Amino acid sequence: HMNTLSLNANANADVAYARPIAYQRQHRLLWQERVPGVTLHSLLAKSQTDPALLVRVARAVAALHSTPLSGLARSAPDKLSDKLVAAQETLIAARPACAAVLRRVVATLLDRAKRLPPQSDATRHGDLHSQNILVSPTQVYLIDMDRLSIGPPLADLGSFLAELAYRGCLSAEPFEATRRQLTSIVAAYRQRVSWPVSAADVAWFTACALIHERALRCV
């Protein structure tokens, strides 16, 4: 899969990957070529990102999603609802005062899940966050591809947007600034893919990730 991704990246300037060198099957260890750049995580921590950089990242994610790979496992969409319910119980145990609000939000998300339109299948990263994105002046690299799967691409996008929204909360920046940032990323992503990317669907996956990823990790 890494060989296929590397070959496809040669024809797509939006994304790059660390070139595979060797695989030690007995240790399940993949050796890859070193790539230049720093993690997006480090740039976000220093407030050294700008809209143009985040647009480049959005295009890199779209490029991965648009690269067909054979033999990948399929991610089960119904597991997301299960994760929400499990996260709800843990979060309520940690913060009982938030129980009423959290139950209301999760119930709304679960009800919406029943009416989500069929999602397109794509090549998903499966663990998309800023520490798995390296950036250089000329390229965006996606790394840590151990969880590649076939499934709804907006789940990846929602995870990434949830991280940025979470960081906005920590920095206490005005919500409007965060909203503009997220909107520009979605717009750049939408321009690079062939499937529908509705604001409502993106919002659903982002809200889910804020609960079962970001809030839960705090606990």
Residue pairs with C-beta under 8 A, 6 or more apart in sequence:
1 69
1 71
1 72
1 145
1 148
2 17
2 18
2 19
2 20
2 30
2 32
2 145
3 20
4 67
4 69
5 17
5 64
5 67
5 69
5 145
6 17
6 19
6 20
8 67
9 15
9 16
9 17
9 63
12 63
12 67
14 56
14 59
14 60
14 62
14 63
14 140
14 192
15 59
15 60
15 61
15 63
15 64
15 140
15 141
15 142
16 35
16 139
16 140
16 141
16 142
17 141
17 142
17 143
17 145
18 32
18 33
18 34
18 35
18 141
18 143
19 32
19 33
20 30
20 31
20 32
20 33
21 31
21 32
21 33
22 30
22 31
23 29
23 30
23 31
24 30
24 31
35 134
35 136
35 141
35 143
36 134
36 136
36 139
37 134
37 135
37 136
37 139
37 141
38 134
38 135
38 136
39 130
39 131
39 133
39 134
39 135
40 49
40 57
40 130
40 131
40 133
40 134
40 135
41 129
41 130
41 131
41 133
43 49
43 53
43 135
44 130
44 164
44 167
47 171
51 181
51 184
53 135
54 181
54 184
54 185
54 188
55 184
55 185
55 188
56 135
56 140
57 133
57 135
57 140
57 160
57 185
58 184
58 185
58 186
58 188
58 189
58 192
59 140
59 188
59 189
59 192
60 133
60 140
60 141
60 142
61 125
61 128
61 142
61 156
61 157
61 160
61 189
62 188
62 189
62 192
62 193
63 192
64 123
64 125
64 142
65 122
65 123
65 124
65 153
65 156
65 193
66 122
66 123
66 192
66 193
66 194
67 123
68 123
69 123
69 148
69 150
72 123
72 148
72 149
72 150
73 149
73 150
74 121
74 149
74 150
74 151
75 124
75 126
75 149
75 150
75 151
75 152
75 155
76 151
77 119
77 151
77 152
80 113
80 155
80 208
80 212
81 110
81 113
83 208
83 212
84 106
84 109
84 110
84 208
84 211
84 212
85 106
85 110
86 212
87 211
87 212
87 215
87 216
88 102
88 103
88 106
88 211
90 216
90 219
91 98
91 102
91 211
91 215
91 216
91 219
92 98
92 99
92 102
92 103
94 219
102 211
105 207
105 211
106 211
109 204
109 207
109 208
109 211
112 204
113 204
116 201
116 204
117 196
117 198
117 201
119 151
119 152
119 153
119 154
119 201
120 152
120 153
120 195
120 196
121 150
121 151
121 152
122 150
122 151
122 152
122 153
122 193
122 195
123 148
123 149
123 150
123 153
124 147
124 148
124 149
124 150
124 151
124 152
124 153
124 155
124 156
125 132
125 142
125 145
125 147
125 148
125 156
126 146
126 147
126 148
126 149
126 156
127 144
127 146
127 147
128 142
128 156
128 157
128 159
128 160
129 159
129 160
129 163
130 160
130 163
131 144
132 142
132 143
132 144
133 140
133 141
133 142
133 143
134 140
134 141
134 142
134 143
135 141
152 205
153 193
153 195
154 197
154 201
154 202
154 205
155 205
155 209
157 186
157 189
157 197
157 202
157 205
157 206
158 202
158 204
158 205
158 206
158 207
158 208
158 209
159 205
159 209
159 213
160 185
161 182
161 185
161 186
161 202
161 206
161 209
162 206
162 207
162 209
162 210
162 213
162 214
163 209
163 213
163 214
164 178
164 181
164 182
164 185
165 178
165 182
165 206
165 210
165 214
166 210
166 214
168 175
168 177
168 178
168 181
182 206
186 197
186 199
186 202
189 197
190 197
